[in-house]
Amino acid sequence: EVLVLTMEKFDLGIIAKSWGERATRKKEAFAFVKITVLIRKVK
């Protein structure tokens, strides 16, 4: 959770430059991270 929040803040400047593309990629990346975390919890 903390790492995600840190990455969020770090990304803000970059997102501002190319909002649409970045936002889409970020949602995909976030979903991937969530799935990875779920898999780790199951294992």
N, C-alpha and C positions, 0 to 999 in steps of 0.2 A: 504493500500500500504506500509506504513512504517513498520507495523507489519510483513508483508510478507518478506520485505527486511531484517529485523532483524533476523527472523527465518532462512532465507537463509544463512546469515553469521554464525549463531550459528550452523547450520547443516553441514557446510563445512568440519569440522574435521571428523565428523562421516561418511559423504559421502565418504571421501577419503579412509576410511577403507573397506567399502563394497559398491563399486560404483554401480555395476549393479543392485543389489536388491534395494538399497536406491533410485536410480534414478527412478525406476519404481514406487515405493511406493509414491515418492514425486510428480510425475506427477498425480497419482490418487488423492492424497490429495489436490493438487493444483486445479484440476478440481472440486473436491467436494466443496472447498472453493468458487470458482467462482460461482458455481451453488447456493450455500447458499446466497452469496451476491446478486445475481440476484433476488432470491426469496424475500429477504428482501426489495429490491428496489421496487418490484412489490407490496408488502404489504405496 
